[in-house]
Amino acid sequence: MEAVANTVPDGHTTVGMRVQLDHLVPSAIGSTVTAEATLEKIEGRRLTFSVSASDDRGLIAAGKVTRVVVDVDKFMDKCT
C-alpha cells in the first residue's frame, strides 16, 4: 500500500491479479530478507510493479506483480 499511497483514491484499494516471481538463490535460515516494490506502470485501473527480495548476500528473487484498483464497498458486496 505504501507504493500506491498517492495513487489510490479514498474508498478504494488494490487486489492482486498476477504474480510473476523468479526465485534466484536460496536465503540462509535466520537471514533477514528485505522486499521492495516499485510502481512501474499505470494502465487504467491496472498497476504493474517491479518487485525484488534481497538478503545480506544480495538479490534472491525478482519479478512483476499486477494489481487492480477497486472500490472497496463494491468489491466487498461481491464477496458476500
Summary of the structure (lengths in Angstrom):
residues: 80
radius of gyration: 15.2
end to end distance: 23.9
largest distance: 45.1
contacts: 189
relative contact order: 0.31
helix: 14%
strand: 58%
